[in-house]
Amino acid sequence: MKIGVLALQGDFREHKQMLEALGVEAVEVRLPKHLTGVHGLIAPGGESTTIGKLAAEYGLDEAIRERYACGELAVWGTCAGAIWMAQEIIGYPDQPRLGLMPIAVRRNAYGRQVESFEEDLEIQGLDRPFHAVFIRAPVIERVGEGVEVLARHGDRVVFVQQDRLWASSFHPELTGDTRLHARFVELARG
């Protein structure tokens, strides 16, 4: 099992370390050729505009869409990665995006960097709360057909799934808790 981590910008190293802690082969993905043999891809937190521009420039967005459409790839976007995966980015209609998931996301919905926080979340499928880290976090304001809500923070949607796609507003790679990464590996295993 090989899982890729989009390594264009952001906290890709932390995701890679979480996967390696699970004994999973984790590879950094910067070009379409790096997707060879990869069953899942994690798009990390960082700066969503930069991630979108670089992915488009390197042809990664189209390669990822093709691999997903063929049933060969599971994709998980965390924070900025979730923004990049969305079909709609509220207030930023021209921002480059992967656009795989029928969700509408609001960037920085929780405020500025100084308003970042940590919170225990009840996540569907986990036996105990997950300690989530929210840093300039987006919120999933609308979900399309077939999108299942896996977690909320109060009344705000912060984690969703559609088929083999995940989007989360928080940073699971900053916690030391590998449960979500382990579940994503199982999703990618199909």
Backbone bond lengths (Angstrom), bond angles and torsions (degrees), N, CA, C in turn:
res aa  C-N    CA-C-N  psi(-1)  N-CA   C-N-CA  omega(-1)  CA-C   N-CA-C  phi
1 M - - - 1.466 - - 1.525 108.37 -
2 K 1.330 114.47 127.37 1.460 120.53 179.47 1.524 108.39 -125.10
3 I 1.342 115.42 127.03 1.458 121.56 178.60 1.529 107.60 -116.88
4 G 1.322 115.98 131.97 1.453 121.07 177.49 1.516 111.17 -94.78
5 V 1.316 115.08 151.49 1.457 121.42 173.36 1.526 106.49 -123.78
6 L 1.323 116.64 121.24 1.457 121.38 179.20 1.529 108.19 -59.84
7 A 1.315 116.75 116.40 1.471 121.81 -170.44 1.519 111.71 -115.14
8 L 1.324 116.43 45.45 1.459 121.27 179.53 1.518 111.29 -89.39
9 Q 1.329 116.19 -32.69 1.454 122.31 -175.38 1.522 106.73 -175.10
10 G 1.300 117.80 155.77 1.458 120.79 175.74 1.510 113.49 96.75
11 D 1.335 116.17 -162.40 1.465 121.82 -171.27 1.535 113.12 -93.65
12 F 1.317 115.43 51.22 1.468 120.23 -179.30 1.520 112.44 -67.09
13 R 1.335 118.54 -31.84 1.472 120.62 -178.50 1.531 111.37 -61.22
14 E 1.320 117.05 -39.37 1.459 121.26 -178.99 1.528 111.25 -65.70
15 H 1.320 117.46 -40.08 1.474 120.09 175.58 1.528 109.95 -63.85
16 K 1.297 115.99 -42.51 1.470 120.29 179.95 1.534 110.38 -60.60
17 Q 1.316 117.14 -42.02 1.465 121.38 178.59 1.525 111.64 -64.02
18 M 1.332 117.68 -38.53 1.465 120.85 178.20 1.530 110.37 -63.77
19 L 1.326 116.47 -43.66 1.465 120.18 178.82 1.522 111.47 -64.56
20 E 1.316 116.71 -43.28 1.467 120.67 178.97 1.520 111.76 -63.43
21 A 1.347 117.06 -33.85 1.464 120.84 176.60 1.529 111.17 -63.38
22 L 1.329 116.50 -24.92 1.465 121.98 176.94 1.527 112.47 -88.16
23 G 1.326 116.93 -0.45 1.457 120.83 -178.36 1.514 113.66 79.90
24 V 1.333 116.93 18.86 1.456 122.54 -178.99 1.531 109.40 -95.14
25 E 1.319 116.43 140.00 1.462 119.76 174.00 1.524 108.01 -72.75
26 A 1.332 115.77 118.56 1.460 121.96 -178.24 1.518 108.84 -114.08
27 V 1.335 116.25 129.64 1.459 120.33 -178.43 1.523 110.06 -123.31
28 E 1.311 115.46 144.68 1.458 120.83 176.12 1.524 108.85 -82.17
29 V 1.331 115.61 129.92 1.462 122.14 -177.59 1.521 108.57 -110.38
30 R 1.342 115.12 117.24 1.459 120.86 176.99 1.530 112.44 -123.97
31 L 1.327 115.53 -22.64 1.465 122.25 -178.07 1.526 109.33 -134.15
32 P 1.332 118.54 158.31 1.466 120.06 179.33 1.536 113.52 -53.24
33 K 1.313 117.82 -35.83 1.473 119.69 -178.78 1.527 112.37 -63.63
34 H 1.325 117.86 -22.83 1.463 121.23 179.15 1.522 112.34 -73.84
35 L 1.329 118.03 -9.85 1.468 122.19 177.69 1.529 112.26 -81.07
36 T 1.315 117.92 -9.22 1.457 121.69 -178.44 1.531 110.49 -58.67
37 G 1.326 115.93 123.75 1.459 121.38 178.26 1.515 115.11 77.70
38 V 1.320 117.73 2.08 1.464 122.20 -178.71 1.536 108.89 -86.61
39 H 1.344 116.62 132.28 1.467 121.90 -179.52 1.522 113.05 -99.54
40 G 1.317 116.62 -20.94 1.449 121.80 179.84 1.514 109.38 -145.03
41 L 1.327 116.35 154.46 1.465 121.24 179.94 1.517 108.81 -136.82
42 I 1.330 115.57 130.48 1.463 121.27 174.98 1.520 108.17 -106.81
43 A 1.328 115.64 125.29 1.468 121.96 174.57 1.523 106.64 -99.66
44 P 1.332 118.09 115.12 1.462 121.19 -170.14 1.525 114.09 -80.70
45 G 1.323 113.56 175.38 1.448 120.67 169.56 1.519 109.27 -70.85
46 G 1.301 116.11 162.68 1.460 122.54 -177.91 1.515 107.50 156.92
47 E 1.304 116.16 -129.41 1.463 121.62 179.79 1.523 107.61 -118.92
48 S 1.322 116.63 110.89 1.468 120.95 -170.35 1.521 113.62 -62.96
49 T 1.325 118.27 -35.05 1.466 119.90 179.22 1.522 110.45 -65.79
50 T 1.322 116.52 -43.84 1.468 121.32 179.37 1.520 110.51 -63.43
51 I 1.331 116.86 -45.71 1.463 120.74 178.96 1.529 109.77 -58.49
52 G 1.333 116.98 -45.99 1.458 120.98 -179.19 1.519 113.20 -63.47
53 K 1.326 117.36 -43.92 1.465 120.74 179.89 1.521 111.54 -64.99
54 L 1.331 117.19 -44.95 1.469 119.91 -178.92 1.524 111.63 -67.82
55 A 1.335 116.97 -40.94 1.472 119.80 179.13 1.522 110.68 -61.42
56 A 1.323 116.89 -40.21 1.469 120.55 178.23 1.523 110.47 -67.83
57 E 1.322 116.52 -44.42 1.469 120.70 -178.49 1.524 112.16 -61.10
58 Y 1.334 116.84 -37.96 1.466 121.01 -177.82 1.527 113.50 -89.49
59 G 1.336 117.23 -0.35 1.461 120.46 179.16 1.512 113.57 77.58
60 L 1.321 117.37 11.59 1.460 120.65 -178.44 1.521 112.20 -71.10
61 D 1.324 117.51 -38.81 1.459 119.20 -176.84 1.524 111.08 -58.18
62 E 1.314 117.06 -46.54 1.469 119.93 -179.56 1.527 111.51 -67.27
63 A 1.320 117.60 -39.39 1.467 121.26 178.64 1.535 110.74 -63.60
64 I 1.322 117.05 -39.52 1.464 121.22 178.93 1.523 110.14 -67.84
65 R 1.319 117.42 -44.34 1.471 120.50 178.11 1.530 110.77 -58.01
66 E 1.321 116.88 -43.86 1.467 121.39 -179.15 1.524 110.95 -63.91
67 R 1.329 117.09 -45.73 1.474 120.92 -179.25 1.529 110.60 -64.27
68 Y 1.336 116.48 -39.41 1.470 119.55 178.49 1.534 109.98 -66.84
69 A 1.328 117.83 -45.33 1.460 122.16 -178.53 1.524 111.64 -59.94
70 C 1.314 117.65 -30.72 1.470 122.04 179.13 1.531 112.23 -83.43
71 G 1.333 117.50 -1.13 1.461 120.88 -179.37 1.509 113.60 78.44
72 E 1.328 117.16 17.12 1.461 121.30 -175.50 1.520 113.92 -97.19
73 L 1.341 118.32 -3.43 1.455 119.61 -170.33 1.523 111.36 -146.57
74 A 1.323 115.98 132.29 1.462 122.96 167.50 1.524 106.36 -98.02
75 V 1.337 117.33 146.28 1.469 120.95 -177.70 1.520 109.42 -133.06
76 W 1.337 115.56 134.62 1.463 122.16 177.79 1.525 108.47 -128.40
77 G 1.306 116.65 119.52 1.455 121.82 175.60 1.512 110.52 -104.89
78 T 1.336 117.20 126.89 1.457 121.82 177.85 1.524 108.86 -111.83
79 C 1.305 117.05 129.65 1.467 125.02 179.24 1.535 110.23 54.04
80 A 1.317 119.07 -108.18 1.470 120.40 179.07 1.527 110.91 -59.55
81 G 1.321 117.23 -33.73 1.461 121.08 177.05 1.519 111.85 -63.41
82 A 1.338 117.14 -35.02 1.468 121.32 176.48 1.526 110.42 -67.29
83 I 1.321 116.67 -38.80 1.465 120.96 177.19 1.531 108.93 -61.91
84 W 1.323 116.30 -46.98 1.469 122.37 -178.95 1.528 111.76 -60.43
85 M 1.340 117.32 -33.36 1.471 121.15 -178.43 1.524 113.44 -76.27
86 A 1.336 117.31 -20.99 1.458 122.04 -172.07 1.528 112.85 -69.96
87 Q 1.332 115.41 146.50 1.462 119.96 173.04 1.519 111.34 -74.43
88 E 1.338 116.86 -27.84 1.462 120.06 179.11 1.521 110.13 -130.71
89 I 1.337 116.01 129.88 1.459 122.62 173.54 1.527 105.30 -113.12
90 I 1.316 115.94 106.73 1.461 121.92 -173.04 1.533 109.89 -61.71
91 G 1.347 115.08 125.91 1.458 120.96 179.38 1.520 114.34 86.28
92 Y 1.327 117.62 -6.42 1.466 121.60 -178.49 1.533 109.53 -135.27
93 P 1.326 118.20 64.87 1.466 120.62 -174.19 1.525 113.85 -65.21
94 D 1.319 118.56 -22.31 1.465 120.91 -177.40 1.525 113.63 -99.65
95 Q 1.334 117.45 1.77 1.470 119.34 -179.30 1.527 109.85 -67.19
96 P 1.337 118.40 132.95 1.467 120.44 177.34 1.529 110.72 -61.12
97 R 1.316 115.91 138.65 1.458 120.38 -177.27 1.514 110.41 -150.84
98 L 1.313 115.32 157.77 1.457 121.21 173.45 1.526 109.01 -72.35
99 G 1.331 116.70 -41.85 1.460 121.89 173.49 1.512 115.51 68.60
100 L 1.325 118.33 25.25 1.462 120.46 -178.51 1.518 113.68 -76.54
101 M 1.312 118.06 -30.00 1.459 120.90 -169.08 1.525 111.36 -106.84
102 P 1.335 117.97 130.86 1.463 120.91 -179.00 1.534 111.55 -77.31
103 I 1.323 114.30 70.88 1.455 121.48 176.79 1.526 108.24 -132.88
104 A 1.335 115.14 155.79 1.462 121.88 173.09 1.524 106.89 -113.41
105 V 1.330 115.63 125.83 1.466 121.98 -174.20 1.525 109.61 -118.26
106 R 1.334 115.11 140.08 1.470 120.77 173.34 1.522 107.91 -107.37
107 R 1.327 114.84 119.12 1.469 120.70 178.95 1.530 110.80 -65.92
108 N 1.331 115.49 148.03 1.478 122.49 173.89 1.530 112.68 47.69
109 A 1.305 117.52 38.17 1.465 121.51 -174.88 1.525 113.12 -65.45
110 Y 1.312 116.60 -24.58 1.465 120.33 179.73 1.530 112.29 -91.12
111 G 1.315 117.29 -1.15 1.456 119.75 177.24 1.518 113.23 109.91
112 R 1.314 114.00 -163.05 1.465 122.37 -174.55 1.527 111.51 -78.81
113 Q 1.320 115.24 176.64 1.463 122.73 -178.88 1.533 112.04 -52.67
114 V 1.333 117.86 -41.64 1.464 121.03 -177.25 1.524 112.45 -68.49
115 E 1.320 117.45 -13.58 1.459 121.14 178.81 1.529 112.27 -98.56
116 S 1.324 116.51 14.22 1.461 121.32 175.70 1.531 108.87 -66.85
117 F 1.339 116.75 154.91 1.467 120.26 -175.60 1.522 110.47 -158.02
118 E 1.323 115.34 171.04 1.459 123.03 174.69 1.518 108.34 -122.50
119 E 1.331 115.74 146.24 1.471 120.21 -175.89 1.523 109.48 -154.68
120 D 1.321 116.98 141.65 1.462 120.95 173.24 1.526 108.62 -79.54
121 L 1.331 115.95 128.32 1.470 122.08 -179.17 1.515 110.84 -115.49
122 E 1.315 115.65 142.30 1.461 121.44 168.35 1.524 105.96 -85.64
123 I 1.315 116.30 117.92 1.465 121.28 -178.81 1.522 108.63 -116.32
124 Q 1.313 115.04 128.62 1.464 121.11 179.70 1.528 109.57 -52.81
125 G 1.333 116.20 129.49 1.452 121.51 177.45 1.520 114.67 94.01
126 L 1.332 118.00 -10.01 1.467 120.39 176.97 1.525 109.23 -101.09
127 D 1.322 115.91 144.03 1.460 121.01 -175.74 1.528 114.11 -80.50
128 R 1.317 117.19 -14.97 1.465 120.97 178.63 1.528 108.07 -148.39
129 P 1.338 117.75 163.38 1.466 119.74 -177.89 1.529 113.10 -57.55
130 F 1.315 114.35 153.01 1.467 122.57 177.54 1.524 107.41 -109.41
131 H 1.322 116.56 127.32 1.467 121.20 179.93 1.533 108.16 -80.29
132 A 1.322 115.95 106.05 1.468 121.56 -173.57 1.527 110.73 -100.57
133 V 1.327 115.39 143.96 1.457 123.02 178.69 1.528 107.64 -110.01
134 F 1.335 116.62 121.18 1.458 123.35 -179.37 1.528 108.72 -109.90
135 I 1.325 117.19 116.05 1.465 122.22 -179.92 1.529 107.82 -123.96
136 R 1.336 116.79 112.40 1.477 120.88 -175.53 1.525 109.83 43.15
137 A 1.299 115.27 47.45 1.464 121.90 -166.89 1.529 113.71 -74.65
138 P 1.324 115.08 143.89 1.465 120.37 171.75 1.529 110.10 -80.92
139 V 1.304 115.84 167.62 1.462 122.55 172.80 1.524 107.19 -127.14
140 I 1.318 115.43 142.34 1.460 121.52 176.85 1.525 106.25 -89.05
141 E 1.323 116.22 104.26 1.466 121.42 -172.74 1.518 113.48 -82.97
142 R 1.332 117.00 -32.12 1.455 120.39 178.83 1.523 108.72 -140.62
143 V 1.332 114.24 144.68 1.461 119.90 176.07 1.523 108.15 -121.47
144 G 1.319 115.10 140.94 1.453 121.16 179.24 1.513 112.06 -87.90
145 E 1.314 114.20 -176.64 1.458 121.40 -179.16 1.522 110.71 -60.44
146 G 1.322 115.45 135.13 1.453 120.95 177.60 1.515 114.98 84.03
147 V 1.330 118.13 -0.03 1.464 121.09 179.13 1.528 108.33 -94.00
148 E 1.322 115.67 126.22 1.459 122.23 -178.31 1.529 109.74 -103.44
149 V 1.314 116.54 132.52 1.465 121.59 176.98 1.521 108.65 -81.82
150 L 1.342 116.71 121.75 1.462 122.00 179.85 1.522 112.54 -98.90
151 A 1.345 117.62 -24.02 1.468 120.00 179.25 1.519 110.48 -158.11
152 R 1.333 113.57 149.11 1.463 122.43 174.89 1.525 108.29 -128.55
153 H 1.322 114.50 151.53 1.458 121.24 168.60 1.520 104.96 -113.45
154 G 1.329 116.68 102.11 1.458 120.35 -169.57 1.516 108.43 65.67
155 D 1.325 116.55 -123.76 1.464 119.64 178.23 1.523 112.43 -98.57
156 R 1.325 117.41 5.42 1.467 121.40 -178.46 1.528 111.32 -94.56
157 V 1.321 116.35 134.16 1.467 121.70 178.09 1.532 108.55 -79.62
158 V 1.354 115.88 127.40 1.469 119.96 -176.12 1.530 113.62 -128.44
159 F 1.341 118.14 -2.03 1.466 119.91 179.58 1.524 107.89 -156.33
160 V 1.343 116.62 124.32 1.460 121.56 -177.79 1.528 110.95 -136.67
161 Q 1.329 113.95 161.19 1.465 121.11 176.65 1.513 109.43 -139.43
162 Q 1.319 115.37 140.33 1.458 122.55 168.19 1.515 106.49 -137.90
163 D 1.329 116.13 114.66 1.455 120.47 179.83 1.532 109.39 55.13
164 R 1.330 118.10 -115.98 1.472 122.64 -178.33 1.527 111.31 -105.21
165 L 1.329 115.83 27.53 1.465 121.98 177.51 1.521 109.60 -116.67
166 W 1.328 116.25 135.94 1.459 123.03 173.29 1.517 108.40 -125.38
167 A 1.320 116.48 146.16 1.465 122.24 170.92 1.521 107.68 -139.63
168 S 1.338 116.05 127.24 1.469 120.86 178.69 1.521 109.73 -130.37
169 S 1.326 115.45 140.72 1.464 122.12 -178.80 1.525 112.66 -77.39
170 F 1.298 116.62 -17.50 1.464 122.00 -172.31 1.531 111.45 -106.44
171 H 1.328 114.81 176.00 1.466 123.44 -176.60 1.532 110.39 -108.05
172 P 1.327 119.69 90.06 1.466 120.82 -179.92 1.531 113.08 -70.67
173 E 1.310 116.60 -19.38 1.471 120.90 -177.73 1.527 112.87 -75.55
174 L 1.329 117.68 -9.36 1.467 121.14 -178.33 1.527 112.60 -99.30
175 T 1.329 117.60 11.56 1.454 120.62 -171.97 1.523 114.91 -106.89
176 G 1.302 118.88 -26.32 1.458 120.91 -171.60 1.523 112.25 84.48
177 D 1.321 118.62 -5.00 1.465 124.20 179.06 1.526 107.49 -94.88
178 T 1.324 116.57 112.88 1.468 121.14 -174.16 1.532 113.77 -90.19
179 R 1.314 118.75 5.72 1.478 119.91 -173.62 1.524 113.20 -60.05
180 L 1.327 118.44 -43.47 1.469 119.04 -179.49 1.520 110.97 -69.92
181 H 1.319 117.82 -39.18 1.463 119.67 177.05 1.535 110.21 -61.98
182 A 1.339 116.67 -39.91 1.469 120.13 178.26 1.529 110.82 -63.71
183 R 1.328 117.02 -40.98 1.472 120.08 177.46 1.523 111.33 -65.57
184 F 1.328 117.21 -37.74 1.466 119.43 178.32 1.534 110.56 -65.66
185 V 1.308 117.40 -39.09 1.470 120.16 176.82 1.526 109.89 -59.87
186 E 1.321 117.72 -41.38 1.466 120.85 177.63 1.524 111.34 -65.42
187 L 1.333 116.91 -39.10 1.466 121.16 176.69 1.530 109.56 -61.47
188 A 1.320 116.91 -44.07 1.466 121.88 -179.49 1.533 110.93 -67.24
189 R 1.310 115.88 -32.38 1.464 120.55 179.77 1.530 110.17 -65.59
190 G 1.343 114.92 -27.30 1.457 120.99 174.77 1.479 113.17 68.60
